[in-house]
Amino acid sequence: MAKVLIGKVLRDQNDKTLVVSVETSRLHPLYGKYITLARKYHVHDEANRYKVGDVVKFSPCRPISKMKKWSVVEE
């Protein structure tokens, strides 16, 4: 099974493209506190179904463009 990530849609302005933010918590190596890291992914959405604020599941796919290498997983 391929790696599946879950994130929140930040932007849906471009046609068939979403910008999704995935947040993870990690332990800081020196201070021992948990810090939240966020990373943005450009995700392909063929049907333009998802809007800003939606939570989506996505997984790797073939490169669709320079930035898009992820695709929404249909439930």
PDB file with one MODEL, atoms N, CA, C and O in Angstrom:
MODEL        1
ATOM      1  N   MET A   1       0.848  -1.186   0.000  1.00  0.00           N
ATOM      2  CA  MET A   1       0.000   0.000   0.000  1.00  0.00           C
ATOM      3  C   MET A   1       0.888   1.242   0.000  1.00  0.00           C
ATOM      4  O   MET A   1       1.899   1.300   0.699  1.00  0.00           O
ATOM      5  N   ALA A   2       0.496   2.218  -0.786  1.00  0.00           N
ATOM      6  CA  ALA A   2       1.266   3.449  -0.880  1.00  0.00           C
ATOM      7  C   ALA A   2       1.023   4.314   0.355  1.00  0.00           C
ATOM      8  O   ALA A   2       0.049   4.121   1.083  1.00  0.00           O
ATOM      9  N   LYS A   3       1.903   5.246   0.572  1.00  0.00           N
ATOM     10  CA  LYS A   3       1.794   6.160   1.708  1.00  0.00           C
ATOM     11  C   LYS A   3       0.589   7.083   1.500  1.00  0.00           C
ATOM     12  O   LYS A   3       0.473   7.739   0.465  1.00  0.00           O
ATOM     13  N   VAL A   4      -0.294   7.126   2.480  1.00  0.00           N
ATOM     14  CA  VAL A   4      -1.480   7.982   2.410  1.00  0.00           C
ATOM     15  C   VAL A   4      -1.352   9.056   3.479  1.00  0.00           C
ATOM     16  O   VAL A   4      -1.117   8.751   4.648  1.00  0.00           O
ATOM     17  N   LEU A   5      -1.505  10.314   3.078  1.00  0.00           N
ATOM     18  CA  LEU A   5      -1.437  11.443   3.999  1.00  0.00           C
ATOM     19  C   LEU A   5      -2.810  12.083   4.125  1.00  0.00           C
ATOM     20  O   LEU A   5      -3.639  11.988   3.220  1.00  0.00           O
ATOM     21  N   ILE A   6      -3.040  12.733   5.257  1.00  0.00           N
ATOM     22  CA  ILE A   6      -4.298  13.435   5.503  1.00  0.00           C
ATOM     23  C   ILE A   6      -3.964  14.882   5.823  1.00  0.00           C
ATOM     24  O   ILE A   6      -3.105  15.157   6.661  1.00  0.00           O
ATOM     25  N   GLY A   7      -4.647  15.812   5.151  1.00  0.00           N
ATOM     26  CA  GLY A   7      -4.372  17.225   5.383  1.00  0.00           C
ATOM     27  C   GLY A   7      -5.578  18.090   5.110  1.00  0.00           C
ATOM     28  O   GLY A   7      -6.619  17.618   4.653  1.00  0.00           O
ATOM     29  N   LYS A   8      -5.413  19.373   5.400  1.00  0.00           N
ATOM     30  CA  LYS A   8      -6.480  20.352   5.246  1.00  0.00           C
ATOM     31  C   LYS A   8      -6.208  21.217   4.014  1.00  0.00           C
ATOM     32  O   LYS A   8      -5.076  21.649   3.794  1.00  0.00           O
ATOM     33  N   VAL A   9      -7.241  21.467   3.217  1.00  0.00           N
ATOM     34  CA  VAL A   9      -7.104  22.259   1.993  1.00  0.00           C
ATOM     35  C   VAL A   9      -6.928  23.729   2.351  1.00  0.00           C
ATOM     36  O   VAL A   9      -7.757  24.316   3.046  1.00  0.00           O
ATOM     37  N   LEU A  10      -5.830  24.317   1.863  1.00  0.00           N
ATOM     38  CA  LEU A  10      -5.561  25.736   2.089  1.00  0.00           C
ATOM     39  C   LEU A  10      -6.024  26.593   0.920  1.00  0.00           C
ATOM     40  O   LEU A  10      -6.494  27.715   1.111  1.00  0.00           O
ATOM     41  N   ARG A  11      -5.886  26.055  -0.306  1.00  0.00           N
ATOM     42  CA  ARG A  11      -6.185  26.844  -1.500  1.00  0.00           C
ATOM     43  C   ARG A  11      -6.733  25.934  -2.587  1.00  0.00           C
ATOM     44  O   ARG A  11      -6.255  24.813  -2.764  1.00  0.00           O
ATOM     45  N   ASP A  12      -7.738  26.414  -3.318  1.00  0.00           N
ATOM     46  CA  ASP A  12      -8.310  25.637  -4.423  1.00  0.00           C
ATOM     47  C   ASP A  12      -8.541  26.508  -5.656  1.00  0.00           C
ATOM     48  O   ASP A  12      -9.430  26.220  -6.457  1.00  0.00           O
ATOM     49  N   GLN A  13      -7.759  27.558  -5.814  1.00  0.00           N
ATOM     50  CA  GLN A  13      -7.990  28.518  -6.894  1.00  0.00           C
ATOM     51  C   GLN A  13      -7.674  27.951  -8.273  1.00  0.00           C
ATOM     52  O   GLN A  13      -8.388  28.236  -9.234  1.00  0.00           O
ATOM     53  N   ASN A  14      -6.619  27.155  -8.382  1.00  0.00           N
ATOM     54  CA  ASN A  14      -6.224  26.631  -9.688  1.00  0.00           C
ATOM     55  C   ASN A  14      -7.122  25.467 -10.098  1.00  0.00           C
ATOM     56  O   ASN A  14      -7.653  24.752  -9.248  1.00  0.00           O
ATOM     57  N   ASP A  15      -7.283  25.285 -11.396  1.00  0.00           N
ATOM     58  CA  ASP A  15      -8.129  24.214 -11.912  1.00  0.00           C
ATOM     59  C   ASP A  15      -7.497  22.856 -11.632  1.00  0.00           C
ATOM     60  O   ASP A  15      -6.344  22.616 -11.991  1.00  0.00           O
ATOM     61  N   LYS A  16      -8.253  21.968 -10.989  1.00  0.00           N
ATOM     62  CA  LYS A  16      -7.851  20.589 -10.689  1.00  0.00           C
ATOM     63  C   LYS A  16      -6.633  20.491  -9.773  1.00  0.00           C
ATOM     64  O   LYS A  16      -5.959  19.461  -9.749  1.00  0.00           O
ATOM     65  N   THR A  17      -6.348  21.547  -9.025  1.00  0.00           N
ATOM     66  CA  THR A  17      -5.194  21.543  -8.117  1.00  0.00           C
ATOM     67  C   THR A  17      -5.601  22.073  -6.752  1.00  0.00           C
ATOM     68  O   THR A  17      -6.305  23.078  -6.647  1.00  0.00           O
ATOM     69  N   LEU A  18      -5.151  21.389  -5.712  1.00  0.00           N
ATOM     70  CA  LEU A  18      -5.354  21.823  -4.338  1.00  0.00           C
ATOM     71  C   LEU A  18      -4.004  22.044  -3.692  1.00  0.00           C
ATOM     72  O   LEU A  18      -3.033  21.368  -4.032  1.00  0.00           O
ATOM     73  N   VAL A  19      -3.932  22.984  -2.764  1.00  0.00           N
ATOM     74  CA  VAL A  19      -2.763  23.122  -1.907  1.00  0.00           C
ATOM     75  C   VAL A  19      -3.211  22.650  -0.527  1.00  0.00           C
ATOM     76  O   VAL A  19      -4.113  23.225   0.083  1.00  0.00           O
ATOM     77  N   VAL A  20      -2.556  21.585  -0.050  1.00  0.00           N
ATOM     78  CA  VAL A  20      -2.971  20.927   1.176  1.00  0.00           C
ATOM     79  C   VAL A  20      -1.849  21.032   2.198  1.00  0.00           C
ATOM     80  O   VAL A  20      -0.681  20.823   1.869  1.00  0.00           O
ATOM     81  N   SER A  21      -2.203  21.357   3.440  1.00  0.00           N
ATOM     82  CA  SER A  21      -1.238  21.449   4.525  1.00  0.00           C
ATOM     83  C   SER A  21      -1.359  20.223   5.412  1.00  0.00           C
ATOM     84  O   SER A  21      -2.454  19.858   5.840  1.00  0.00           O
ATOM     85  N   VAL A  22      -0.212  19.582   5.687  1.00  0.00           N
ATOM     86  CA  VAL A  22      -0.163  18.428   6.573  1.00  0.00           C
ATOM     87  C   VAL A  22       0.663  18.814   7.794  1.00  0.00           C
ATOM     88  O   VAL A  22       1.817  19.223   7.668  1.00  0.00           O
ATOM     89  N   GLU A  23       0.064  18.682   8.974  1.00  0.00           N
ATOM     90  CA  GLU A  23       0.756  19.038  10.210  1.00  0.00           C
ATOM     91  C   GLU A  23       1.189  17.771  10.944  1.00  0.00           C
ATOM     92  O   GLU A  23       0.425  16.811  11.050  1.00  0.00           O
ATOM     93  N   THR A  24       2.429  17.779  11.451  1.00  0.00           N
ATOM     94  CA  THR A  24       2.943  16.669  12.241  1.00  0.00           C
ATOM     95  C   THR A  24       3.581  17.227  13.507  1.00  0.00           C
ATOM     96  O   THR A  24       4.052  18.364  13.530  1.00  0.00           O
ATOM     97  N   SER A  25       3.591  16.417  14.553  1.00  0.00           N
ATOM     98  CA  SER A  25       4.233  16.813  15.805  1.00  0.00           C
ATOM     99  C   SER A  25       5.505  16.014  15.983  1.00  0.00           C
ATOM    100  O   SER A  25       5.516  14.800  15.783  1.00  0.00           O
ATOM    101  N   ARG A  26       6.572  16.688  16.356  1.00  0.00           N
ATOM    102  CA  ARG A  26       7.862  16.038  16.587  1.00  0.00           C
ATOM    103  C   ARG A  26       8.447  16.527  17.898  1.00  0.00           C
ATOM    104  O   ARG A  26       8.163  17.639  18.344  1.00  0.00           O
ATOM    105  N   LEU A  27       9.249  15.705  18.496  1.00  0.00           N
ATOM    106  CA  LEU A  27       9.942  16.060  19.719  1.00  0.00           C
ATOM    107  C   LEU A  27      11.217  16.816  19.365  1.00  0.00           C
ATOM    108  O   LEU A  27      12.024  16.338  18.568  1.00  0.00           O
ATOM    109  N   HIS A  28      11.400  17.993  19.956  1.00  0.00           N
ATOM    110  CA  HIS A  28      12.604  18.771  19.693  1.00  0.00           C
ATOM    111  C   HIS A  28      13.798  18.033  20.305  1.00  0.00           C
ATOM    112  O   HIS A  28      13.725  17.611  21.459  1.00  0.00           O
ATOM    113  N   PRO A  29      14.896  17.869  19.556  1.00  0.00           N
ATOM    114  CA  PRO A  29      16.009  17.059  20.050  1.00  0.00           C
ATOM    115  C   PRO A  29      16.712  17.622  21.282  1.00  0.00           C
ATOM    116  O   PRO A  29      17.214  16.857  22.104  1.00  0.00           O
ATOM    117  N   LEU A  30      16.755  18.943  21.424  1.00  0.00           N
ATOM    118  CA  LEU A  30      17.463  19.546  22.544  1.00  0.00           C
ATOM    119  C   LEU A  30      16.537  19.879  23.711  1.00  0.00           C
ATOM    120  O   LEU A  30      16.838  19.558  24.860  1.00  0.00           O
ATOM    121  N   TYR A  31      15.407  20.526  23.411  1.00  0.00           N
ATOM    122  CA  TYR A  31      14.555  21.050  24.471  1.00  0.00           C
ATOM    123  C   TYR A  31      13.501  20.062  24.962  1.00  0.00           C
ATOM    124  O   TYR A  31      12.922  20.272  26.028  1.00  0.00           O
ATOM    125  N   GLY A  32      13.242  19.008  24.225  1.00  0.00           N
ATOM    126  CA  GLY A  32      12.301  17.995  24.666  1.00  0.00           C
ATOM    127  C   GLY A  32      10.841  18.379  24.556  1.00  0.00           C
ATOM    128  O   GLY A  32       9.974  17.652  25.042  1.00  0.00           O
ATOM    129  N   LYS A  33      10.551  19.510  23.925  1.00  0.00           N
ATOM    130  CA  LYS A  33       9.166  19.929  23.738  1.00  0.00           C
ATOM    131  C   LYS A  33       8.664  19.423  22.388  1.00  0.00           C
ATOM    132  O   LYS A  33       9.443  19.218  21.458  1.00  0.00           O
ATOM    133  N   TYR A  34       7.356  19.228  22.301  1.00  0.00           N
ATOM    134  CA  TYR A  34       6.759  18.866  21.025  1.00  0.00           C
ATOM    135  C   TYR A  34       6.519  20.131  20.221  1.00  0.00           C
ATOM    136  O   TYR A  34       5.966  21.106  20.730  1.00  0.00           O
ATOM    137  N   ILE A  35       6.940  20.109  18.956  1.00  0.00           N
ATOM    138  CA  ILE A  35       6.717  21.234  18.061  1.00  0.00           C
ATOM    139  C   ILE A  35       5.875  20.757  16.880  1.00  0.00           C
ATOM    140  O   ILE A  35       5.957  19.595  16.482  1.00  0.00           O
ATOM    141  N   THR A  36       5.079  21.644  16.332  1.00  0.00           N
ATOM    142  CA  THR A  36       4.219  21.327  15.208  1.00  0.00           C
ATOM    143  C   THR A  36       4.885  21.808  13.929  1.00  0.00           C
ATOM    144  O   THR A  36       5.238  22.981  13.805  1.00  0.00           O
ATOM    145  N   LEU A  37       5.054  20.902  12.985  1.00  0.00           N
ATOM    146  CA  LEU A  37       5.629  21.233  11.690  1.00  0.00           C
ATOM    147  C   LEU A  37       4.535  21.113  10.636  1.00  0.00           C
ATOM    148  O   LEU A  37       3.748  20.167  10.667  1.00  0.00           O
ATOM    149  N   ALA A  38       4.479  22.051   9.715  1.00  0.00           N
ATOM    150  CA  ALA A  38       3.488  22.015   8.645  1.00  0.00           C
ATOM    151  C   ALA A  38       4.210  21.993   7.305  1.00  0.00           C
ATOM    152  O   ALA A  38       5.206  22.688   7.109  1.00  0.00           O
ATOM    153  N   ARG A  39       3.691  21.183   6.387  1.00  0.00           N
ATOM    154  CA  ARG A  39       4.268  21.104   5.054  1.00  0.00           C
ATOM    155  C   ARG A  39       3.142  21.181   4.037  1.00  0.00           C
ATOM    156  O   ARG A  39       2.074  20.606   4.244  1.00  0.00           O
ATOM    157  N   LYS A  40       3.376  21.889   2.938  1.00  0.00           N
ATOM    158  CA  LYS A  40       2.365  22.055   1.900  1.00  0.00           C
ATOM    159  C   LYS A  40       2.627  21.085   0.749  1.00  0.00           C
ATOM    160  O   LYS A  40       3.773  20.848   0.367  1.00  0.00           O
ATOM    161  N   TYR A  41       1.560  20.536   0.211  1.00  0.00           N
ATOM    162  CA  TYR A  41       1.624  19.639  -0.943  1.00  0.00           C
ATOM    163  C   TYR A  41       0.657  20.147  -2.004  1.00  0.00           C
ATOM    164  O   TYR A  41      -0.428  20.633  -1.687  1.00  0.00           O
ATOM    165  N   HIS A  42       1.063  20.029  -3.278  1.00  0.00           N
ATOM    166  CA  HIS A  42       0.174  20.326  -4.397  1.00  0.00           C
ATOM    167  C   HIS A  42      -0.440  18.998  -4.824  1.00  0.00           C
ATOM    168  O   HIS A  42       0.269  18.063  -5.196  1.00  0.00           O
ATOM    169  N   VAL A  43      -1.776  18.927  -4.763  1.00  0.00           N
ATOM    170  CA  VAL A  43      -2.495  17.675  -4.947  1.00  0.00           C
ATOM    171  C   VAL A  43      -3.448  17.804  -6.131  1.00  0.00           C
ATOM    172  O   VAL A  43      -4.111  18.828  -6.296  1.00  0.00           O
ATOM    173  N   HIS A  44      -3.511  16.758  -6.952  1.00  0.00           N
ATOM    174  CA  HIS A  44      -4.398  16.730  -8.125  1.00  0.00           C
ATOM    175  C   HIS A  44      -5.800  16.317  -7.697  1.00  0.00           C
ATOM    176  O   HIS A  44      -5.979  15.294  -7.035  1.00  0.00           O
ATOM    177  N   ASP A  45      -6.801  17.124  -8.081  1.00  0.00           N
ATOM    178  CA  ASP A  45      -8.209  16.850  -7.791  1.00  0.00           C
ATOM    179  C   ASP A  45      -8.958  16.902  -9.113  1.00  0.00           C
ATOM    180  O   ASP A  45      -9.354  17.978  -9.563  1.00  0.00           O
ATOM    181  N   GLU A  46      -9.154  15.750  -9.735  1.00  0.00           N
ATOM    182  CA  GLU A  46      -9.715  15.675 -11.089  1.00  0.00           C
ATOM    183  C   GLU A  46     -11.113  16.293 -11.176  1.00  0.00           C
ATOM    184  O   GLU A  46     -11.430  16.950 -12.167  1.00  0.00           O
ATOM    185  N   ALA A  47     -11.946  16.095 -10.165  1.00  0.00           N
ATOM    186  CA  ALA A  47     -13.341  16.535 -10.233  1.00  0.00           C
ATOM    187  C   ALA A  47     -13.590  17.913  -9.617  1.00  0.00           C
ATOM    188  O   ALA A  47     -14.728  18.385  -9.620  1.00  0.00           O
ATOM    189  N   ASN A  48     -12.567  18.559  -9.095  1.00  0.00           N
ATOM    190  CA  ASN A  48     -12.726  19.850  -8.406  1.00  0.00           C
ATOM    191  C   ASN A  48     -13.791  19.774  -7.305  1.00  0.00           C
ATOM    192  O   ASN A  48     -14.601  20.687  -7.151  1.00  0.00           O
ATOM    193  N   ARG A  49     -13.779  18.674  -6.543  1.00  0.00           N
ATOM    194  CA  ARG A  49     -14.793  18.455  -5.510  1.00  0.00           C
ATOM    195  C   ARG A  49     -14.492  19.174  -4.207  1.00  0.00           C
ATOM    196  O   ARG A  49     -15.425  19.590  -3.521  1.00  0.00           O
ATOM    197  N   TYR A  50     -13.246  19.336  -3.844  1.00  0.00           N
ATOM    198  CA  TYR A  50     -12.891  19.806  -2.510  1.00  0.00           C
ATOM    199  C   TYR A  50     -12.687  21.313  -2.496  1.00  0.00           C
ATOM    200  O   TYR A  50     -12.176  21.896  -3.453  1.00  0.00           O
ATOM    201  N   LYS A  51     -13.093  21.929  -1.400  1.00  0.00           N
ATOM    202  CA  LYS A  51     -12.993  23.379  -1.224  1.00  0.00           C
ATOM    203  C   LYS A  51     -12.106  23.690  -0.021  1.00  0.00           C
ATOM    204  O   LYS A  51     -11.692  22.780   0.698  1.00  0.00           O
ATOM    205  N   VAL A  52     -11.818  24.954   0.196  1.00  0.00           N
ATOM    206  CA  VAL A  52     -10.970  25.399   1.301  1.00  0.00           C
ATOM    207  C   VAL A  52     -11.582  24.957   2.629  1.00  0.00           C
ATOM    208  O   VAL A  52     -12.771  25.155   2.876  1.00  0.00           O
ATOM    209  N   GLY A  53     -10.749  24.358   3.477  1.00  0.00           N
ATOM    210  CA  GLY A  53     -11.201  23.908   4.790  1.00  0.00           C
ATOM    211  C   GLY A  53     -11.538  22.432   4.849  1.00  0.00           C
ATOM    212  O   GLY A  53     -11.651  21.879   5.943  1.00  0.00           O
ATOM    213  N   ASP A  54     -11.703  21.775   3.710  1.00  0.00           N
ATOM    214  CA  ASP A  54     -12.004  20.340   3.697  1.00  0.00           C
ATOM    215  C   ASP A  54     -10.776  19.540   4.103  1.00  0.00           C
ATOM    216  O   ASP A  54      -9.641  19.976   3.907  1.00  0.00           O
ATOM    217  N   VAL A  55     -11.020  18.360   4.674  1.00  0.00           N
ATOM    218  CA  VAL A  55      -9.937  17.443   5.021  1.00  0.00           C
ATOM    219  C   VAL A  55      -9.911  16.359   3.949  1.00  0.00           C
ATOM    220  O   VAL A  55     -10.934  15.733   3.673  1.00  0.00           O
ATOM    221  N   VAL A  56      -8.733  16.135   3.339  1.00  0.00           N
ATOM    222  CA  VAL A  56      -8.614  15.176   2.240  1.00  0.00           C
ATOM    223  C   VAL A  56      -7.522  14.155   2.530  1.00  0.00           C
ATOM    224  O   VAL A  56      -6.573  14.416   3.269  1.00  0.00           O
ATOM    225  N   LYS A  57      -7.693  12.981   1.922  1.00  0.00           N
ATOM    226  CA  LYS A  57      -6.665  11.939   1.927  1.00  0.00           C
ATOM    227  C   LYS A  57      -6.028  11.933   0.549  1.00  0.00           C
ATOM    228  O   LYS A  57      -6.725  12.006  -0.463  1.00  0.00           O
ATOM    229  N   PHE A  58      -4.702  11.847   0.508  1.00  0.00           N
ATOM    230  CA  PHE A  58      -4.033  11.822  -0.789  1.00  0.00           C
ATOM    231  C   PHE A  58      -2.808  10.915  -0.726  1.00  0.00           C
ATOM    232  O   PHE A  58      -2.242  10.669   0.340  1.00  0.00           O
ATOM    233  N   SER A  59      -2.420  10.429  -1.898  1.00  0.00           N
ATOM    234  CA  SER A  59      -1.300   9.497  -1.986  1.00  0.00           C
ATOM    235  C   SER A  59      -0.440   9.837  -3.203  1.00  0.00           C
ATOM    236  O   SER A  59      -0.880  10.589  -4.073  1.00  0.00           O
ATOM    237  N   PRO A  60       0.778   9.296  -3.276  1.00  0.00           N
ATOM    238  CA  PRO A  60       1.658   9.587  -4.414  1.00  0.00           C
ATOM    239  C   PRO A  60       1.110   9.007  -5.717  1.00  0.00           C
ATOM    240  O   PRO A  60       0.418   7.989  -5.721  1.00  0.00           O
ATOM    241  N   CYS A  61       1.431   9.671  -6.809  1.00  0.00           N
ATOM    242  CA  CYS A  61       1.038   9.188  -8.133  1.00  0.00           C
ATOM    243  C   CYS A  61       2.144   9.576  -9.120  1.00  0.00           C
ATOM    244  O   CYS A  61       3.181  10.111  -8.728  1.00  0.00           O
ATOM    245  N   ARG A  62       1.911   9.303 -10.374  1.00  0.00           N
ATOM    246  CA  ARG A  62       2.894   9.700 -11.389  1.00  0.00           C
ATOM    247  C   ARG A  62       2.969  11.225 -11.425  1.00  0.00           C
ATOM    248  O   ARG A  62       1.991  11.889 -11.080  1.00  0.00           O
ATOM    249  N   PRO A  63       4.097  11.794 -11.830  1.00  0.00           N
ATOM    250  CA  PRO A  63       4.191  13.257 -11.911  1.00  0.00           C
ATOM    251  C   PRO A  63       3.213  13.820 -12.942  1.00  0.00           C
ATOM    252  O   PRO A  63       3.249  13.439 -14.113  1.00  0.00           O
ATOM    253  N   ILE A  64       2.360  14.707 -12.511  1.00  0.00           N
ATOM    254  CA  ILE A  64       1.367  15.324 -13.389  1.00  0.00           C
ATOM    255  C   ILE A  64       1.891  16.659 -13.907  1.00  0.00           C
ATOM    256  O   ILE A  64       1.603  17.046 -15.040  1.00  0.00           O
ATOM    257  N   SER A  65       2.654  17.356 -13.085  1.00  0.00           N
ATOM    258  CA  SER A  65       3.293  18.611 -13.484  1.00  0.00           C
ATOM    259  C   SER A  65       4.557  18.761 -12.649  1.00  0.00           C
ATOM    260  O   SER A  65       4.956  17.836 -11.941  1.00  0.00           O
ATOM    261  N   LYS A  66       5.179  19.918 -12.732  1.00  0.00           N
ATOM    262  CA  LYS A  66       6.420  20.145 -11.988  1.00  0.00           C
ATOM    263  C   LYS A  66       6.214  19.986 -10.484  1.00  0.00           C
ATOM    264  O   LYS A  66       7.067  19.421  -9.799  1.00  0.00           O
ATOM    265  N   MET A  67       5.097  20.476  -9.971  1.00  0.00           N
ATOM    266  CA  MET A  67       4.853  20.463  -8.532  1.00  0.00           C
ATOM    267  C   MET A  67       3.925  19.335  -8.077  1.00  0.00           C
ATOM    268  O   MET A  67       4.005  18.890  -6.932  1.00  0.00           O
ATOM    269  N   LYS A  68       3.043  18.869  -8.973  1.00  0.00           N
ATOM    270  CA  LYS A  68       2.014  17.899  -8.569  1.00  0.00           C
ATOM    271  C   LYS A  68       2.502  16.467  -8.756  1.00  0.00           C
ATOM    272  O   LYS A  68       2.674  15.986  -9.876  1.00  0.00           O
ATOM    273  N   LYS A  69       2.718  15.799  -7.618  1.00  0.00           N
ATOM    274  CA  LYS A  69       3.084  14.401  -7.630  1.00  0.00           C
ATOM    275  C   LYS A  69       2.211  13.605  -6.671  1.00  0.00           C
ATOM    276  O   LYS A  69       2.549  12.483  -6.295  1.00  0.00           O
ATOM    277  N   TRP A  70       1.075  14.199  -6.274  1.00  0.00           N
ATOM    278  CA  TRP A  70       0.135  13.597  -5.328  1.00  0.00           C
ATOM    279  C   TRP A  70      -1.257  13.680  -5.924  1.00  0.00           C
ATOM    280  O   TRP A  70      -1.560  14.587  -6.700  1.00  0.00           O
ATOM    281  N   SER A  71      -2.104  12.722  -5.555  1.00  0.00           N
ATOM    282  CA  SER A  71      -3.467  12.666  -6.072  1.00  0.00           C
ATOM    283  C   SER A  71      -4.429  12.348  -4.940  1.00  0.00           C
ATOM    284  O   SER A  71      -4.090  11.601  -4.022  1.00  0.00           O
ATOM    285  N   VAL A  72      -5.636  12.918  -5.003  1.00  0.00           N
ATOM    286  CA  VAL A  72      -6.657  12.672  -3.984  1.00  0.00           C
ATOM    287  C   VAL A  72      -7.091  11.210  -4.055  1.00  0.00           C
ATOM    288  O   VAL A  72      -7.295  10.672  -5.143  1.00  0.00           O
ATOM    289  N   VAL A  73      -7.231  10.572  -2.900  1.00  0.00           N
ATOM    290  CA  VAL A  73      -7.698   9.189  -2.835  1.00  0.00           C
ATOM    291  C   VAL A  73      -9.212   9.219  -2.743  1.00  0.00           C
ATOM    292  O   VAL A  73      -9.771   9.848  -1.844  1.00  0.00           O
ATOM    293  N   GLU A  74      -9.872   8.548  -3.662  1.00  0.00           N
ATOM    294  CA  GLU A  74     -11.340   8.504  -3.641  1.00  0.00           C
ATOM    295  C   GLU A  74     -11.801   7.502  -2.602  1.00  0.00           C
ATOM    296  O   GLU A  74     -11.316   6.371  -2.568  1.00  0.00           O
ATOM    297  N   GLU A  75     -12.724   7.903  -1.763  1.00  0.00           N
ATOM    298  CA  GLU A  75     -13.230   7.027  -0.694  1.00  0.00           C
ATOM    299  C   GLU A  75     -14.376   6.195  -1.195  1.00  0.00           C
ATOM    300  O   GLU A  75     -14.935   5.397  -0.443  1.00  0.00           O
TER     301      GLU A  75
ENDMDL
END
